[in-house]
Amino acid sequence: MSTAEHENGAVRETPDRYGAFPRLTPEQMEDLTAHGERRRTAEGEVLYREGEPFREFLVILSGTVEILHDQGGPDERTVAVHGPGRFLGELGLLEGQAAFNTAVVREAGEILAVPVERQRALVGSDPVLGDLILRAYLGRRYLLIGLGAGFRILGSCYSRDTLRLREFAARNRLPHRWVDLERDREAEALLRRFAIRPEETPVVLWQGERLLRNPSNAELARLIGLPAPSPGNERCDVMVVGAGPAGLAAAVYGASDGLTTVTVDAVATGGQAATSSRIENYLGFPSGISGGELIERAVLQAHKFGARLMVPAEVSALTPQDDEYVVTFADGSRARAGAVVLASGVRYRRLEVPGIDRLEGISVYYAATVHEAALCRADPVAVVGGGNSAGQAALFLAHHASGVHLLVRGSNLNADMSRYLVDQVEQHPKIEVLLHTEVRAVAGEEQLESLTVEDNASNERRELRAAALFVFIGARPHTEWLQGVLALDERGFVLTGTDARAVADTNRWAALGREPMLLETTLPGVFAAGDVRSGSVKRVASATGEGAMAIRLVHEHRERRGNLVTAGPEGRRPEAGSSVSSR
């Protein structure tokens, strides 16, 4: 498949149909000239190569450049062709990832090369240029995902490790293609080519020669260039556990206030919000914003202020020690933190239906992103749930599937779904809303073929044809590792503020001369923000606000503990954006 167009035997520039290939203005190019160098190019010259890190931000001044996937390999294809005024690269350039394609000069000319680090600073300081580049890079990343570019995951649809790798790639918005060992004709040829025994799968293949046998998430992250180093035995002012909206907000405000801030997540940046196709009620975005774009913007903002983001890095224990905390990771490494912000979010609940386990990750999903939508093609699908996540998923999937059955256990969509979503769902011609309906059985050998649903008011059952099932039926907190460490409510959510005060160790707090603050847990200096907190409002905006608020409370805790980051002899707290640090 190629997006290039040909005219008289020559490759013609790819039109900018999706906003992914904009052209810089002469003024923008002139401004960039001060930060880089002009360089002549030769026909056939490789400007950057798939699998290698980006070193420069490149603008074409004259000539043309072709972007290739799997250059020289059996799957080589043209992704795009760019002419004068366009810039190269994609999202990996801003986030320190390896390139997912190769840039080759087709017509000799001249380019402007700006060092990557300088370009990242420009994106953060020039809002107009930064927004143009970020939107283009996001568009290019999603085009790559749709093309199935990037690395290949070769594994059985029945393998848990295959599902793990696919989920990690999808949640981190990494271009990849899954080759099903059970059904894909390409699988057998790949097994022979690389001398892979079926029991050694899943494997990850990249650049036609690099191969990882059943890698851990961390090993895959290192292959791609994700920032996943071990935290080591270092100390930070604030350790943020979880990189959803609350965690990223804490990272931005903590780092911008001059605190050494480390944010870790076991799977990916973004949490559940990143799987949302469109958030329409987030303040400041009247036309809505995709969860992926919101998260990528937050990640870049956190990097701008110096926060460290590490994925995957799973926390397994939290231990008080000398008025600070030791955070232990699943790999056995440890780090010390003066304060901790718990923002680990929630996980969607599994649907309890006989036989559904064998279809999870194959045609039963707990997220609706471009990856899952691409697998639906034109078949009908079903969505289970009556909240905003289910409504957003139904609307998104309606653009890909021939029809969407929205199965709601209750009798009224308005009970748990925002009014604006209810209106859109009810008016969409491809969405059928089935109230007081529950799934009782699934059918299909290798993938889902149909569902048996029951009307819980009349007890009548019927069969629905569906090639995929998307489940959004509430969530549970990821707090198993906190059992016995701090107080949780009966559902496992973290108690904070007045709720924490009611069950806190009075002796511990009496020694401090205070009680738990608004977002503080039963441990001094440990705060909870976002969905993981008991009583929180399950909205992206409120999670973001709580993440920012948690940092303000961290400052208050530090003042009372005597380890405030000072800005001078008066001991004032640094303003947002200050470079003052306790390093």
C-alpha positions in Angstrom: 0.0 0.0 0.0 1.4 3.4 -0.9 0.2 7.0 -0.3 2.6 8.4 -2.9 1.3 9.6 -6.2 3.1 9.3 -9.6 3.1 11.6 -12.5 5.0 10.9 -15.7 7.0 8.2 -13.9 8.1 10.6 -11.1 7.1 10.5 -7.5 4.8 13.5 -6.7 4.4 15.2 -3.4 1.7 13.6 -1.2 -1.2 16.0 -0.7 -2.0 17.2 2.8 -5.5 15.7 3.1 -5.4 15.1 6.9 -3.4 18.0 8.3 -0.4 15.7 8.8 1.8 17.3 6.1 1.5 21.1 6.5 3.9 23.6 5.0 5.8 26.1 7.0 5.5 29.8 6.2 8.5 31.7 5.0 8.6 33.6 8.3 8.7 30.3 10.3 11.4 29.0 8.1 13.4 32.2 8.6 13.0 31.9 12.3 14.2 28.3 12.3 17.3 29.2 10.2 18.8 31.0 13.3 18.7 27.7 15.2 20.1 25.3 12.6 22.3 24.9 9.5 21.6 24.7 5.8 22.9 21.6 4.1 23.0 20.4 0.5 21.5 16.9 -0.2 22.3 14.3 -2.8 19.9 12.0 -4.6 19.6 8.7 -2.7 21.0 10.1 0.5 19.4 8.7 3.7 18.5 11.5 6.1 17.4 9.2 8.9 16.8 5.5 9.1 14.1 3.3 10.7 15.1 2.0 14.1 17.6 4.7 14.8 17.0 7.7 17.0 16.2 11.1 15.5 19.2 13.5 15.8 17.8 16.5 13.8 14.6 18.2 12.9 14.7 18.6 9.1 13.0 21.2 6.9 13.1 20.8 3.1 14.3 24.0 1.5 14.5 22.5 -2.1 14.2 19.1 -3.6 12.0 16.2 -2.5 12.2 13.5 0.2 10.4 10.1 0.2 9.4 8.5 3.5 9.6 4.7 3.3 8.5 1.9 5.5 10.7 -1.2 5.6 13.2 0.2 3.2 14.9 -2.6 1.2 12.6 -5.2 2.8 9.8 -7.3 1.4 7.2 -4.9 2.8 8.8 -1.7 1.5 6.2 1.0 0.7 6.0 4.7 0.4 4.4 6.5 3.3 4.7 10.1 1.9 6.7 12.4 -0.3 7.6 15.9 0.8 8.7 19.0 -1.1 9.9 22.5 -0.2 8.5 24.0 3.0 7.6 20.8 4.6 9.3 19.2 7.6 10.2 15.6 8.4 9.9 13.3 11.4 7.0 12.2 13.5 6.0 12.0 17.2 9.0 9.9 18.1 11.3 12.9 17.4 9.7 14.9 20.3 9.5 12.0 22.7 13.0 10.4 22.2 11.8 7.3 20.4 13.4 5.6 17.5 12.2 6.4 13.9 9.5 4.2 12.5 10.4 4.9 8.9 13.3 6.0 6.6 13.7 9.3 4.8 15.5 9.2 1.4 16.3 12.1 -0.8 14.6 11.6 -4.3 15.5 15.0 -5.8 18.7 16.7 -4.6 18.3 20.0 -3.0 18.9 21.7 0.3 17.6 21.1 3.9 17.7 23.0 7.1 18.9 20.9 10.1 18.0 21.9 13.6 19.4 19.7 16.5 16.6 17.7 18.2 17.1 19.2 21.7 17.0 22.7 20.3 13.8 21.8 18.3 12.1 20.4 21.4 12.8 23.7 23.2 11.4 25.7 20.3 8.2 23.6 20.3 7.7 24.5 24.0 8.5 28.2 23.6 6.7 29.0 20.3 3.0 28.2 20.7 2.1 28.6 17.0 5.0 26.6 15.6 4.7 24.1 18.5 1.0 23.5 17.8 1.6 23.1 14.1 4.4 20.5 14.6 2.6 18.6 17.3 -0.6 18.3 15.4 1.3 17.2 12.3 3.3 14.6 14.2 0.2 13.2 15.9 -1.5 12.9 12.5 1.6 11.1 11.1 1.7 8.7 14.1 -1.9 7.7 13.6 -1.3 7.3 9.8 1.6 5.0 10.6 -0.6 3.0 13.0 -3.3 2.7 10.3 -0.7 1.5 7.8 0.6 -1.2 10.2 4.1 0.3 10.1 6.6 -0.2 12.8 7.5 -3.5 14.4 5.7 -6.8 14.1 4.4 -9.0 16.9 4.3 -12.6 15.8 2.3 -14.7 18.2 -0.8 -16.8 18.8 -4.2 -15.2 19.4 -4.5 -17.6 22.3 -1.2 -16.5 24.0 -1.4 -14.3 27.1 2.1 -12.9 26.3 0.9 -12.0 22.8 -2.0 -10.1 24.4 0.4 -8.4 26.8 2.7 -7.1 24.1 -0.2 -6.0 21.9 -1.8 -4.1 24.8 1.5 -2.5 25.7 2.1 -1.3 22.1 -1.5 -0.1 21.7 -1.6 1.8 25.1 1.7 3.5 24.2 0.4 4.4 20.8 3.3 2.6 19.0 3.0 1.7 15.3 3.0 -2.1 14.9 1.3 -5.0 13.2 0.2 -8.2 14.8 0.9 -11.4 12.8 -1.4 -14.1 14.1 0.4 -17.4 14.4 -3.0 -19.3 14.1 -4.5 -17.6 11.0 -2.0 -15.3 9.2 -0.4 -16.8 6.1 2.7 -14.7 6.6 3.4 -16.4 10.0 4.8 -19.7 8.7 7.2 -17.9 6.4 8.5 -15.7 9.2 9.0 -18.7 11.5 11.1 -20.5 8.8 13.0 -17.3 7.9 14.1 -16.6 11.5 14.3 -20.3 12.6 11.7 -19.7 15.3 10.0 -22.6 17.0 6.3 -22.0 17.7 6.9 -22.5 21.4 9.4 -19.6 21.4 6.6 -17.1 20.4 5.6 -14.4 20.8 8.5 -12.6 19.2 8.9 -9.0 18.1 10.5 -8.3 14.7 11.8 -5.0 13.6 13.8 -3.8 10.6 13.7 -7.2 9.1 16.4 -8.6 11.3 16.1 -7.5 14.9 14.3 -10.1 16.9 13.2 -10.4 20.5 11.9 -13.7 21.8 8.9 -13.1 24.2 10.4 -9.8 25.5 9.2 -8.2 28.7 7.4 -4.8 28.3 10.6 -3.1 29.5 12.7 -4.9 26.8 10.3 -3.8 24.1 10.3 -0.3 25.5 14.1 -0.2 25.2 14.0 -1.4 21.6 11.7 1.5 20.7 13.5 4.1 22.8 10.8 4.7 25.4 12.2 6.3 28.6 12.3 3.2 30.7 15.5 3.2 32.7 15.5 1.6 36.2 15.0 4.3 38.8 18.0 3.1 40.8 18.7 4.1 44.3 18.2 7.8 43.8 16.2 10.3 45.7 13.5 12.7 44.3 11.4 15.4 46.0 8.2 13.9 44.5 7.5 10.4 43.2 4.2 10.3 41.1 2.8 6.8 40.7 0.7 6.7 37.6 0.9 8.7 34.4 -2.8 9.4 33.6 -4.2 13.0 33.6 -3.7 13.3 37.4 -0.2 12.0 37.4 0.9 14.1 34.4 -0.6 17.2 36.0 1.4 16.5 39.1 4.5 16.0 37.0 4.0 19.3 35.2 3.3 21.3 38.3 5.9 19.6 40.5 8.7 20.1 37.9 7.6 23.6 37.1 7.8 24.5 40.8 11.4 23.4 41.0 10.8 20.0 42.6 12.7 17.0 41.3 9.8 15.0 40.0 9.7 11.4 38.8 6.6 9.9 37.3 6.3 6.2 36.7 3.7 4.0 35.2 3.5 0.2 34.8 2.0 0.3 31.3 1.8 3.6 29.5 1.3 7.3 29.8 -2.3 8.4 29.6 -4.2 5.9 31.6 -7.9 5.4 30.6 -8.1 8.9 29.2 -5.7 8.0 26.4 -8.1 5.4 25.1 -10.9 8.0 24.6 -11.5 8.8 21.0 -12.8 12.3 21.8 -13.2 14.3 25.0 -15.8 17.0 24.2 -16.4 18.5 27.7 -12.8 19.4 28.6 -12.4 23.1 29.3 -10.7 25.1 26.5 -11.4 22.6 23.7 -14.8 23.6 22.3 -14.5 21.2 19.4 -13.2 18.4 21.6 -9.8 16.7 21.7 -8.8 13.1 21.5 -7.4 11.5 24.6 -4.2 10.6 22.8 -3.6 14.2 21.7 -4.3 15.5 25.2 -1.9 13.1 26.8 0.9 13.7 24.2 0.6 17.4 24.9 0.9 16.8 28.6 3.9 14.5 28.2 5.7 17.2 26.2 4.8 19.8 28.8 6.2 17.6 31.6 9.4 17.0 29.7 9.7 20.8 29.0 9.9 21.5 32.8 12.3 18.7 33.5 10.1 15.9 34.9 11.3 12.4 34.4 8.7 10.0 33.0 9.5 6.2 33.1 7.4 3.6 31.4 7.1 0.7 32.1 8.1 0.9 35.8 5.7 -0.9 38.1 5.7 0.0 41.8 5.3 -3.0 44.2 5.8 -1.5 47.7 5.8 1.8 49.6 7.7 1.9 52.9 8.0 4.9 55.4 11.7 5.5 56.3 13.2 8.5 58.1 10.3 10.9 57.4 10.5 10.0 53.7 9.4 7.0 51.7 11.2 4.1 49.9 9.4 3.1 46.7 10.2 -0.4 45.6 9.7 -1.5 42.0 8.8 -4.9 40.5 12.4 -5.4 39.3 13.7 -5.0 42.8 15.2 -1.5 42.4 14.3 1.2 44.9 14.1 5.0 45.1 13.6 7.4 47.9 11.0 10.2 47.8 10.3 13.1 50.1 6.6 12.9 49.1 4.5 10.6 47.0 1.5 11.3 44.8 -0.7 8.2 44.1 -2.4 8.6 40.7 -2.5 5.0 39.6 -6.1 5.3 38.3 -8.4 2.4 37.7 -8.8 -0.6 35.5 -12.0 -1.5 33.7 -13.9 -4.4 35.2 -14.0 -7.7 33.2 -17.3 -9.0 32.0 -18.3 -12.2 33.8 -19.6 -14.3 31.0 -18.8 -18.0 30.4 -16.1 -18.5 27.7 -15.3 -14.8 27.3 -11.7 -15.2 28.6 -10.5 -17.0 25.5 -11.7 -14.1 23.3 -10.2 -11.3 25.3 -7.6 -9.4 23.2 -8.9 -11.2 20.1 -12.4 -9.8 19.7 -13.3 -8.7 23.2 -11.7 -5.4 24.3 -11.6 -3.0 27.2 -10.6 0.0 25.1 -11.7 1.5 21.8 -8.7 3.0 20.0 -7.6 3.1 16.4 -5.9 -0.3 16.9 -9.1 -2.1 17.9 -11.2 -0.1 15.4 -9.0 -1.3 12.5 -9.8 -4.9 13.4 -13.5 -4.3 13.1 -13.6 -3.4 9.4 -17.2 -3.2 8.3 -18.7 -5.8 10.7 -21.3 -5.0 13.4 -19.9 -4.6 17.0 -21.4 -4.4 20.5 -20.5 -2.0 23.3 -21.4 -2.8 26.9 -21.9 0.1 29.4 -24.0 3.1 30.1 -21.3 5.7 31.1 -19.4 8.3 29.1 -16.6 5.8 28.1 -19.2 3.6 26.5 -20.9 6.5 24.7 -17.6 7.8 23.4 -16.6 4.3 22.2 -20.0 3.7 20.5 -19.7 7.0 18.5 -16.1 6.3 17.6 -16.7 2.7 16.5 -19.7 3.8 14.4 -17.2 5.4 12.0 -15.6 2.0 11.4 -18.2 -0.7 11.9 -21.4 -1.4 9.9 -23.4 -1.0 13.1 -23.0 -0.6 16.9 -25.2 -2.3 19.5 -25.0 -0.3 22.7 -26.0 -2.6 25.5 -27.1 -0.8 28.7 -28.1 -2.6 31.9 -30.1 0.3 33.2 -33.4 1.8 31.9 -32.1 5.3 31.1 -29.0 6.5 29.3 -29.2 9.8 31.2 -28.4 8.1 34.5 -24.7 7.8 34.0 -23.9 9.5 30.6 -23.5 13.2 30.0 -26.4 14.9 28.2 -24.3 15.9 25.1 -23.3 12.3 24.6 -26.8 11.0 25.1 -28.0 13.3 22.3 -25.3 12.2 19.9 -25.7 8.5 20.6 -29.5 8.6 20.2 -29.3 10.5 17.0 -26.6 8.4 15.3 -28.1 6.3 12.6 -25.6 3.4 13.0 -26.1 3.0 16.8 -28.8 0.9 18.3 -29.4 1.5 22.0 -30.7 -1.6 23.9 -31.7 -0.6 27.5 -32.0 -3.1 30.4 -29.9 -5.5 28.4 -27.1 -7.8 29.6 -24.8 -10.2 27.9 -25.4 -13.9 28.9 -23.3 -15.8 26.4 -20.7 -15.4 23.6 -20.4 -17.6 20.5 -17.5 -18.1 18.1 -14.5 -20.5 17.9 -11.6 -18.4 16.8 -13.2 -15.0 17.3 -16.5 -13.6 18.4 -19.4 -14.2 16.0 -22.5 -13.5 18.1 -23.8 -12.6 21.6 -26.8 -13.9 23.5 -28.4 -11.0 25.4 -31.2 -10.9 27.9 -33.7 -8.2 28.7 -33.5 -8.0 32.5 -37.0 -6.7 32.7 -38.8 -9.3 30.6 -36.2 -12.1 30.8 -36.4 -12.5 27.0 -33.3 -13.6 25.2 -32.1 -13.0 21.7 -29.0 -13.4 19.6 -27.0 -10.4 18.2 -24.5 -10.8 15.4 -21.2 -9.0 16.5 -17.6 -9.4 15.4 -16.2 -7.6 18.4 -17.3 -6.7 22.0 -16.2 -3.6 23.8 -16.7 -3.6 27.6 -17.0 -0.4 29.7 -18.8 -1.5 32.9 -17.1 0.4 35.6 -13.6 0.2 37.1 -11.6 -1.0 40.1 -8.6 0.8 41.5 -5.1 -0.5 41.1 -4.3 -0.6 44.9 -3.5 -4.2 45.7 0.0 -3.2 46.6 -1.2 -0.7 49.1 -3.1 -3.2 51.3 -2.0 -2.8 54.9 0.1 0.3 54.0 -2.6 3.0 54.2 -6.3 3.1 54.6 -8.6 2.1 51.7 -12.4 2.1 51.4 -14.4 -1.1 51.0 -13.9 -1.0 47.2 -10.2 -0.5 47.4 -10.1 3.3 46.7 -7.6 5.4 48.8 -9.1 7.4 51.7 -8.0 11.0 51.9 -8.8 14.2 53.8 -11.6 13.9 56.4 -12.1 10.2 55.6 -8.4 9.5 56.2 -8.5 11.6 59.4 -11.3 9.4 60.8 -9.1 6.2 60.7 -5.6 7.7 60.9 -3.0 6.8 63.6 -3.5 9.8 65.9 -0.1 9.4 67.5 1.6 9.7 64.1 -0.2 12.9 63.3 0.0 14.4 66.8 3.8 14.4 66.5 3.4 16.6 63.3 0.9 18.9 65.0 -1.6 18.6 62.2 -4.2 16.3 60.5 -4.3 14.9 57.0 -4.9 17.6 54.4 -7.5 17.5 51.7 -5.9 14.9 49.3 -3.5 13.4 51.9 -3.8 9.8 52.9 -3.3 8.2 56.3 0.4 8.6 55.7 1.9 12.1 56.0 3.3 13.3 52.7 1.5 10.6 50.7 -1.3 12.1 48.5 -3.9 10.6 46.2 -5.3 12.2 43.1 -7.7 11.3 40.3 -9.7 8.1 40.0 -7.8 6.1 42.5 -9.0 8.4 45.3 -12.2 7.5 47.2 -14.9 10.0 46.4 -13.2 11.5 43.4 -15.2 12.8 40.4 -14.5 10.5 37.5 -13.7 13.2 35.0 -10.5 14.1 33.2 -10.7 17.7 34.2 -11.1 16.9 37.9 -8.3 14.4 37.8 -6.0 17.1 36.2 -7.1 19.6 38.9 -6.4 17.1 41.7 -2.9 16.4 40.3 -2.1 20.1 40.4 -3.6 20.5 43.8 -1.6 17.6 45.2 1.6 19.5 44.4 0.4 22.5 46.3 -0.3 20.3 49.3 3.2 18.7 48.9 4.6 22.2 49.4 2.6 22.6 52.6 3.8 19.2 53.8 7.4 20.2 53.1 7.0 23.5 55.0 5.8 21.7 58.1 8.5 19.1 57.8 11.2 21.7 57.4 12.4 20.7 54.0 10.9 23.4 51.9 12.6 24.2 48.6 13.7 27.8 49.1 14.1 30.6 46.6 16.3 32.9 48.7 16.8 34.2 52.2 13.1 34.8 52.7 12.4 31.1 52.1 9.7 31.8 49.6 8.3 29.0 47.5 9.5 29.2 43.9 7.0 30.3 41.3 5.8 28.0 38.5 8.4 27.7 35.8 11.3 28.6 38.2 14.5 26.7 37.8 15.1 26.5 41.5 15.7 22.9 42.5 16.7 20.8 45.4 19.0 18.6 43.3 
